[in-house]
Amino acid sequence: MANVAKKVSWSGRDPRDDEDERAGETTPLLNGTGPGAAGGARQVRRELPRPYPNEIPHNEKLLSLKYESLDYDNSENQLFLEEERRINHAAFRTVEIKRWVICAMIGILTGLVACFIDIVVENLAGLKYRVVKDNIDKFTEKGGLSFSLLLWATLNASVVMVGSVIVAFIEPVAAGSGIPQIKCYLNGVKIPHVVRLKTLVIKVCGVILSVVGGLAVGKEGPMIHSGAVIAAGISQGRSTSLKRDFKIFEYFRRDTEKRDFVSAGAAAGVSAAFGAPVGGVLFSLEEGASFWNQFLTWRIFFASMISTFTLNSVLSVYHGNAWDLSSPGLINFGRFDSEKMGYTIQEIPIFIFMGVVGGILGALFNALNYWLTMFRIRYIHRPCLQVIEAMLVAAVTAAVGFVMIYCSRDCQPIQGSSVAYPLQVGDQGSETLLEFVALGLAGSPAATLALLWGSPQLPLLTLSFLPFQLFCADGEYNSMATAFFNTPEKSVVNLFHDPPGSYNPMTLGMFTLMYFFLACWTYGLTVSAGVFIPSLLIGAAWGRLFGISLSYLTKGSIWADPGKYALMGAAAQLGGIVRMTLSLTVIMMEATGNVTYGFPIMLVLMTAKIVGDYFVEGLYDMHIQLQSVPFLHWEAPVTSHSLTAREVMSTPVTCLRRIERVGTVVDILSDTSSNHNGFPVVESNPNTTQVVSVVGRSLRGLVPPQVFVERANLSLVQRRLKLKDFRDAYPRFPPIQSIHVSQDERECMIDLSEFMNPSPYTVPQEASLPRVFKLFRALGLRHLVVVNNHNEVVGMVTRKDLARYRLGKEGLEELSLAQT
């Protein structure tokens, strides 16, 4: 399994290139017998073969040793306590004000990034469609539409190629939506490069190119990752990538504070994407934050509100309606009128049935994507192959859309079509559009676009809302062409609000089938893209089809409105794929502006989750498992009470004394076979050896001579280290290999009293696994010392010791550990 590391990891980096960021706590396969046992253990990491093999074997029942844990429990050493005592009440109030300022900055910058993505996508998509339209016009007159198909596929593949290259070769962790990575970070797992500035730049550029390239993706999911990166950067008051330190917010340079701000950033991303600030807070609580407190809730909500207001204000100015705040998010589902689209009590069982269908289809989507991801891990592991696959998917998506449009004869009358409801332009622009429609000037494919693109009165935004006449008579439009040419967001809105009779059932069925497989194939590509909008579009399509069928069966009853069932289908499909309940209910309510649908949406989402969980895990949890991340769920496996701390702990443990030889410390930190990040400090009495504290691997920053203690008089040499020295080095502490220690210095002594945590958490070796799990998980620990009846250190519990036990299909199972 040693050669899995570079190809399976989100970071896509060779662990030899990042010695300071590799695995944290190495743990044994079995109690004290595996390759990760500290002290005398054999080296786990083997050399990666060159060149790359054609196939990389991968087993999903592995737990990676290369992921390091974050420490969400403050180390109350002497340096920390001295600083806290120096801070008076006024200083603490200043710190609290700074927290609010940071949350406001997070909201503003996240909203601005969302505006940038939306505006650039709009303009680039308009440019691409203008080129395709001119080409279709040309070859419609001369014949040979195959050239138009070739141009469309080539443009899509070229744009996606650029987006895939920057992700595959520059920052692989920017691939996908980023939600699984942020979930892991907030859970306490350090994913390399996940919250770096370079990741944000690649993420933003990548999602723009993916959407413009016509892939079955959305730009909403990556906003959550983008908001998290923005929060992580602002809260530290510096950029390690740019090597700029602004000397502000230094108090927040530790894992605990950074985690809280990343939670706010993720919520601000949801708020900017959907215009749902309350949904953003609940998303951060349900899907992201593993640790929560009531003070954090109000600050996160504040950041979410600032984010959606910033986006709303900037987009309103950009669209020329400075005082009309009508763009609360990147997608707006439109307002559902309760009087026209209300529901009755007899529809509740129908909605529950739709939830069952959504759960089954979501489980099918996840199962197919699971096997596809396994195939990619094993065979498509080289960056060049990943780029080629992304280009292939883009070209196939264009070809499928072109063929379906060409073969479709679903012509619908323009009166009462999708143009009427969502088109929001000035009066003059509306009159111009209606004039073109009424005169039926679109006599050739895409000629309507030709006229509208030549009309300066219409803003570019209207391009996304236009019907397409392709191969239909005057006064009609091709609904299949409209579905494929529109962006996924606009297609979702059309399916929600188009009047009955706007879509042929055959068109909806074919579109649902093809888009389902295209979206499944697309998710997991080496591009920045989200799965929210494709899931909503698939569900809205089959939900509207379900509503049309129901209307036929009930002979056109007034309550069988297809738009209402499109909304329920969208919720069922998304819930069946990502298994969100509380946050998604509120997001859908806020995005539709209608509280009335809260109850049926909740029923649909709960049913979809229950049914989907019966077959397979949610999409995000599945990808976390495939990456072999030691992710800790809310509770320990229900059948794990028979296990005790003695059976799961790592042993033997490398211990230190309060006053230790520098050479001993250097040797321990340099030992590649012991990657532990915590070392118990013990005191030896005549009759026993008791644990008194724990010191972390950041100890490597103490090795320079200024902190040595002379052997003769034990007096400190030069200045004392301060907590600021550790914060300045956070989070990239220097590796021990970068520090030269002479032979004379190795004989000096170092006093660890100031740097060790004098009150570590310990558990007796007889404690049950659920009890150990609850203590470790709730407090956000990185190490938990196991002691015997005499308070002697007998082992250490780390994240991987707990995460390797999970409930499988055949009961409690133990995962293997490997340097993957």
N, C-alpha and C positions, 0 to 999 in steps of 0.2 A: 504493500500500500504506500510505500514511501514516495513513489512517483506521482501520487495523486495531488500532492499539495499545490503545485503551480497551476494545474488545470482546473481543479475543482473549486478553489477558493474564489470568493467574491473579489478579492484584491488582485488576483491574477499575478502575483509577484512571487519570485523565488524566495524562500525563507532565508537563503544565504545572503540576499541583498538587503535584508532587514533584520539583522541580528538583534537589534534593540527592540523589535516589535514582534518577536516570535512568541511561541507558546509561553503561557504563564506558569501554571501549576501542573507539573508532570505527575501523573498518578499511575499506579500499577494496574495491570490488567486484572490481577487477582490480588488479594491482600498481601502486600509486601513481596510478591514474587515476580511482578511484571517488569518490563523494561523501564518504566518510569519511576520505580522506587528510588527514593533519594538515598545517597550514600552508597557508593560501591556499585551502583546500577550500571548496566552496560548502556552504551550510547544508542539512542533510539533512531536518530536521523541518519539515513544513509544517503549517499550521493545520488542526485537525480541523474538519470541516464541522458546522454546526449548521443545522437539526436533524439527528438521526441519519438516515442513509439507510435505505431499506427492505432493501437487500441490501449486505453487505460482502464484496467479493471476497477470497478467501483461497487462497493456494497453499502446500501443505505443503512445497514445496521452497524455503523461505525460512529465513533465520537472522536472528533479531532483534538489533538493535543496542541495544535498551533495557535488556538485562540486564547488570548490573555483576558483575564477578568479585570473589571473596573472595581475600585474600592469605594463603595457608597457609604461606608462607615468612617467617620472622622477619627483619625488617630490622635488621641488626647495625650500626646507626649508633652514634655516640659516646654518646648518651643511654642506649641499651639496654646497651651494654657497661659503662658506668659503673655502672649499677644492678646488673647481674649480678656485677660485681666486689665490690660492697658486701655482697652476700648471702653469708654464711658457710655452713658445712655444716649447722649447726643450723637456720638459716633455711630451707635447702632441704628439710630433713626436715619442718619445719612446713608448707611448701607441699605436700609429698606427703601429709601427714595431712589437709590441707584438701581435697585431691582426693578422698580416701576419704569424708570427711564429706559433700561435695557429692553423691557417688554414692549414699550412703545416703539423703540427703534427696530425691534424684530418685526413688529406688525407693519411698519412703514416700508422697510426694505423688502419684506416678503410680498407685499402688495405691488411694489414697483417691479419686482422680478416677474410677477404674474402678468402685469401690464406689458412688459417688454416681450414676453413669450407670445401673448395674444396678438399684439400689433405686428410683430415680425412674421408670425405664422400667417396672418391675414394678408399681408403684402406679398410674401413669397408665394403663397397659394394662388393669389390673384395673378401674379406674373406667370406661374406655371400653366394655369388654366387658359390664360390669354394665348400662350404659345400653342397649346393643344387645340384650342378653338380655331385659330387661324389655319392650322394644318387640316382640321376636319373640314372646314369650309372649302379649302383648296381641293382636297381629294374627293369631296362629295360631288363637285362639279365635273372633275376629270375622271372620277372612278379610281378605285384602288384604296379603299379604307384600311387595308392591311398596313399601309405605311403610317397611318395615324395610330394604329395599335402599337406599331414598333416604336414610334416616337414617344407615346405615352409610357410604355414599359421602360424605355431607355431613360427617360427623365426621372421616373420613380426610382429606378435602380441606381442611377447616378447620385441622386440626392441622398438616398439611404446609405449608399457606399461611404460617402463622406461622414455621415453620422455614425456609422458602424466603425470606421477606421479610427476616429478619435476616441471612441470608447474602448475598442479592443487593444489598441497600441499605446494609449496614453493613460487612461484611468478605467480599468475594467469594473471597479466597484460602482461606477456610474450607470451600469447596465440595469435594465428593468425599471420598476417604479421606485425602488429604494425602500419601500415600506418594510419588507422583511429585515433589511439591514438596520433600520431605525428601531424596529421592535427589539432586535438583539441588543443594540446599544443601550436602550432604556432598560432592558432586562439585566444589564450588567456585563455584557460581553463586548470586548474591544475588537471591533472589526477594523482592520487597518485601512486608513485613508477615508473612512466613511464620512467624516465631517470636516474635510479639508477644503480650502478655497478652490484648488484645482478640480476637485470633484464637482463643486457647484458650477464652475464654468463649463465643464464637459457635459454636465447634466442638462443645463439650460440649452446649450447648442445642440446637444444630441436629441432632445425632445422636439425642438423646432424642426430639425431635419427629418425626424421620424414621421411627424404629422404631415409635413409638406410632401414627404415621399409617398404618401397615400397608404401607409400601412394601417392595419386594423388596430389602431392604438388610440389612446387619449392623452392629453397633456395635463390632466388633473392629478393623477397619481403621483408623478414626479414632483409636484409642488410640495408634497409633504416632506420629501427628502430635502428639497431646496430650502424650505423653511427651517428644517433642523440644522442644516449646515450654516445658514445665516445666524441662527441663534447661538450655535457653538462658537462661531468666530467673534461675534459682537461681545458676548459675555466675557471673553478673555481679554479684551482690550488690546489685542495684537494679532498679527498674522505670522505664523511660523513659516508659511510658504513664501511670503514676501520678505521675511526676516525684518519685520517692522514691529516695534513695541511702542505703543502710544502711552504707556505708563498710566493707564486708567483701568479701573475694575480689577485690580490685582487681587483683591480679597476673594474673588470668585474663581480663582485658578485652582480648582480641585474638582474631583469627580462628582461630588455631591451637588454642588452648585451648578456645574455644567449640565448635569442630567436634568435638573428642573427647567433650565432655559431651553434645552433641546425639546422637552415636552411642549413648551410654549410655542416653539418654532413649528413643530409638527401640527399643532392645532391651528396656528396661523395659516399654514399651507392648505389645510382642509377648508378653512374659512374663505381664503382667496379663490380656491377652486370652485366651490359650490355656493358661495355667498351664505354660508351656514355657520355663524360663530358659535352657537350653542352646540351644533353637531361637531364642530372642531374640538371643543372641550371634551365632549363625550368620546370622540374618537381617540383622543390622546389618553383618556382614562381607560377605555375598553381595549384598544389594540396596542397602545404604546406603553404608557407609564406603568412600571411594575411597582413603583413606590409613589404614594400620593398623600397629600395633606390638605386641609381645608384652606390654608393660606395660599397655597399654590393655585387653587381653583380660580380665585378672583383675578389673579395676575394673568393666568392663561386666557381667561375670557376677555380681559382687557386687550391683550395682544391680538386675539382673534377679531375683535371689533375694529381695532385700528387697521388691521390688514384688509378687511372687506371694505371699510370706508375709503382707504387709500386707493384700492383698485377701482371702486365705484367712481370716485372723484376724477381720477386721471382718465379713465375710459370715457366718462361723460364729456370731459373737455376735448378729448381726441375726436369724438364723434360729433362735436359741434353743439352739444347740448349741456353747457356748463352747469346749469341749474337743475338738470333732470337726472337725478341719481337713480338710473334704471339699470345699472350693470353691477349688481352686488357680487357677482362671481364670474369665473370664466365660462360657466354654463348656467343658464337660467331656464328652468323647465317651463316657464310661463305660468300664469295664474289659472288655477282650476276653479271654475265657477260651481259652487255647491248647489245652486238651484238647478243648473242644467245637467250637472254630472254627479248628482248625489247618489248614494247607495241605499239599498233597503236591507232589511234584516234577512230576507231569503237569499241574498247574495253572499252572506258570510261563509256558508259551506262551499260556495263556488270559489271564493278567494282562498280558502284553505286548500282546496284541491289544486289551485294554481301554485300554491306554495309547495305542495308535494311534487308537482311537475318541475318546478324550479330547482328543488333539491336534487331530483334525479338527474336533470340536465347539468346542474352544477357539478355533481359527483362524476358524471361522464366527462365533462370538460377537464376536471382535475386529474382524473385517471389517465386520459389521453396525454395531457401535458406532462404527467409524471413519467410515463414511458418515453416520451419525446425528450425530456430533460435527461433521463438516464442515457439515452442514445447520444445526446450531445456531449455529455461528460466523457463517454467512452471513446467516441470517434471524432467529434468536431471540437477538439481541444486546442488546436492551433489558431492563433489570431487570424491568419489569412483565411482559413477555412470558415471561421465564424463570419468574416466579412462577406465571403462568397455566399454563404447561406442567407444572410440578410438581403443581399442583392437579389437572390433567387426568389425569396418570398415577396419582395417588392414587385418584381416583374410578373410573378404568377398572380398576385393580387390585381394588378392592372389588367392582365389578360382575362382573368375571370370576370372582372367587372365589364370589360369591353364586350366579351362574348355574350354575357347575360343581357346587356343593353341591346346588343345587335339582334338577339333572338327574341327579345321581349316585344310584344305588341300590346302592352297594357296602357292604352291611351285613355286618359281621364280628362273631362272638361275642365277648363281653367276656372270657370265660375265656381267660387267657393273652394278653390284649391288652397294649397299651402301658402300661396303668396299673400292671401288676405290677412291671415292672423299674425304671423311673426314679422312681417315686413314693417320696419319702423324707420321711416325716412321722412323728410320734409314734404309738405304738400305738393310742391312743384315736382319733386322726384316721384311721388306716388302717381300724380297725373300722367307723367311721362311713361311710367311703367304700364299703367292701365291703358294708355293710348296704344302702346305697342301690342298689348294683349288683345285689345278690342279689334284692332285693325288686322290682326293675324298676319303680321309681317314676317313671322319666322317661317319662311318657306323651305328652308334647308336645315340640316342638323346644326345645332348650336348657333343659328342665325339670331335667335333672340339674344344670346350673349353678345354677339357682334354689335347689335344695336345698342344694348345697354352699356357695353364697355366704351362705346363711342359717345355716350351721353355724359357730359360733365356734371349734370345735375345730381346723378346718383352716386353716393359714396361707395367705396369699395366693399363695405360691409354687406351690401345687398347681394353681392355675388353668391354668397352662401345660401341665400333664401330662394333663388330663382328656380322656376320649373324648367324642364327641358323638353322641347317638342319632339326631339329625335324620332323621325320616321312616323310621325302622327299627323293627322289632318290639322288644318288651321283651327285655332280655338281649342286645341287639346295639347296635352303634354304627356311625356313618357314618365310614369312614376318610378320605374326601375332606374332610369337614368338619373332622376332626381335623387333617389336614395344613394346611388353610388357616387355621384358628382358632389353632393353636399358633404360637408365635414360631418363626422359621426355625431357631434353635438347637435348640429342643426337637424340631422335626420331623426334623432331622438325626439326633439321638440315637435317636428312634423308628425311623427307617429302618435304623439300625445294629443295633438290639437287639430289635426286635419278632420274635417267632418266625415260622417259615415259615407261610404261609397267612394272614397278617394283612392283606395287600393284594391287591387284584384287579389283574392285569396292565393292564387297560384304565384303571384309575384312575391307576396309575403313569405310563403312557404319556401320558395327557392332562395330568396334572400336570406332567410333565417338559416337554412341548411349550409349555404356557402359561407356566410359570414361566421358561423359557429366554428367551422374548421379552419378558416383563415385566422381568426382571433386566437384559437388554440395553438396553431402553428407559430404565430407571431410572438406570443408571450414566452419569454425565455431567450429570444434572440439577443445578440450582443448590441443592443441599441437601448437608448433611454426611452422608455414608454410605459404607459399605465394600462391597467386592465379595467378600470372603472367604467369608462364610456363604452368600450366594446361590449361589456357585459350588459350594460343598460340597453344598448341598441339591440342586441340579440333578444333580450327579454321583452323589450317593447314590440319587436316585430312579431314574435310568436304570441305575445299577449293580445295584440290587436287582431291577429288571426283567430285567436280563441274567441274574442269578442264578436267578430264577424260571424263565426260559426254558431255562437250562441244566439245571435240575432236571427239567423236563418231558422234555428230550431224553435225559437219562441215567436216566429213569424213577425219579427220587427218590433218587439216590445220596446217601449220608450226607455226602459231602464238598462237595456243592453247596449250602452254606448261603448264603441270600440276603444276610444281614447282612455276611458277609465280602466279598462282591462289591459291596455298597453302599459299604464303606470304600474299596475299590480304585477304584470309579467316582468317588467324591468326590475322591480324590487325583488321578486322571487329569484330571478336569474342571478343578480348580483349577490343576493344573500346566499344562494346555493353555491357560489364560487368562493367568496371570501369569508362567509360565515359570520358576518357582523349582524348584530341585532339592535341594541340600544342606539348606538351612534348613527347607524344607517337609517333607522326610523326617523330620527330627528332631522338628519340631513335631507331626506326626501320631503319631510313636512316643510322645512324651511325653503327648500328649492322650489316647491310647488306653491308656497304661500297659502296653504290650506291645512288647518288643524283637523278638519273633519275626517280626512283620510288617515289620521294617525293610528286609529284602532285597526282597520283592515291591513294597513301596511305592517304593523307590528305582528299581527297574526300570520301574515304571509312570510315574513322574515323568520319568525320562530319556527314555523313549519318547515321552511326550506333548510334551516340549520339542523333541525332534528333529523330530517330525512337524509340530508347530505352527510352528516356525521356518522350515520349508520353504515355508509359505504366506504368513505375515504375522508381524510383530513381536509381542512380548508387549504386554499391555494398557498397562502403565505406560510402557514405552518409546515406545509409539505416541502416548500423550497428551503426553509430553515433546516428541516431534517435532512434533505438531500445534501446540504452543505456541511453536514456533520457538526453543527454548532451545538455546544453544551447549553442549551436553552432550558431554563427552569420555569415550569408552569406554576400555576397558582398553588396547587396542592401536590403532595407526594402521591405516588401510585397507591390506590386504595388497598391493595393487598400486600403492602410492604411493611406491616407492623412486625412481622417476624424477623426482620433484619435489624441489627443493632449497629451502633457507631463503630464497634470493634470490627465488624465485618466489612464495612464500606470505607474505612479510613485508609489513608496512605501511610505506610510505615516501611522502614525506619525513618525518623525525622532528623534533619540536620539542625542541631541546636548551637547556640552561642552563649558565651558568658557575658556578664555585665561589662567587664573589662577584658578585652580580647586582643590577641596579637594581630597586628595589621596583616601579616603574612597569611594567617588563618582566614581572615575575612576575604582577602584577595583570592585565595585559592578556592574558597566556597563559591564566590561570585563568578569565578572563571570556569568552574566545572560545568562542561556542556552536558554532562549526564544528569545534572541536578538543576532543573529549570524552575525550582520553587521560587515564589516571590515573597514568602514570609518565613521567618526563622524564629522559633521560640527562644527567648532569653531565659536561662535558668540559673538558679543559685544552688550551689552544692553545700548541703549541711552535713554534719558527721553521719547522719543516719539516712538521709534521703536527698533527692534532687528534685526541686520544685520549680514549676514554671512561674515566672514573675512578669513576663511581658512578651510581646511579639514585635519584631522589627522587620520592615519591608525591604524589598530589593532596591528601593530608592536609596538605600544605604550606600550604593556604589558612588553616590555623589559626595560621600564623606571621606573617601580615601585620600584626597590630597593632604599633604603634610600639615596644613594649618590646623587640622583637627586631631592630630596625633597627641598622645599624652606621653611625655618623657618618662622613661622607665624609672629614673632615679627618684624624682620628687612628685611625679604624677601631676605636674602643673600644666595648664593648657598653653600651647604654643600659639603665638600670634592672636588673631581675633577669633571670637566665637562665631559659629554659623548662626544665621537667623532663619526664621521660617520663610522669609522673602527669598533666600537663596534657593530653596526648594521650589517655590512658586515660579521663579524666573526660569528654572529648568523644566518645569511641567509643560506638556506631558511627555516630552522626549528627554528622559534622563540620560546622561552620557553612558555609553557602555564601558564596562570595566577595562576592556582592551585598549581604550583610548587614554588610560591613565598609566604613566610609568612610575613604578615603585622600585626604588633601589633596595639593595640587600640590607643596608643599615635601617632604612625605613620599615622594612618588613619586621624588624625586631622591636619596633616601637609598639606601644599599646594604644588602643583606642577605647574611650569610654562611651558606651552606648546609652547611658542613662538619659541624656537629653532627647534622644531620637526614638526611643522605643515607646510603645504603648503600654503603660504600666497596668492597665486594667483590661486585659484581653478577655474575650468571651471563651469559655471552656464548657465542655459537656463531659459527663462521665461515659466511660466506654460501654455501659449497659443501656444508654439512651436509645430509644427506637428510632428508626429512620424517619418516620413522619415528624417526630419531635425535633430531630436535628434539622430536617428540611425546613420546618416552619421557622425555627430560629434563624437559620442561614438566610432564608428567602425574605423574611419580613424585615430584617435589619440590614439587608444589602451587604452582607459580609463577603470578604474575599478568602479568609482563612478562619477555620474554627478548630481550636486545639482540643484534642481528646486526652483526658487524663484518667488515671486509675484511682483506686481508693486512697492512695497516699499522695495524691496531687502530682504525680510524676507524669511527664509527657510520654504517651505511648503511641500517638498518631496525630495526623492532621487531616481534616476534612476540607476539601476544596469543591469548587463548582462541578468539576468533572466527576468527582466521586458520587455526587448526588444525581447528576444528569444522566449517568449511564444506566440507571434503573428506570424502566418505563413499562407501562402496561401494554402488552402486545395482544395479538389475537388468541394466543395460547396461555395468557396469564402474564405474570411478572417476568420480564426478560432483562438480561444484562448485556449492554452493548460492549463491543470490543473497542479498545482504544488504539489509535494509530496516529502517526505523524503525517496526517493527510493535509 
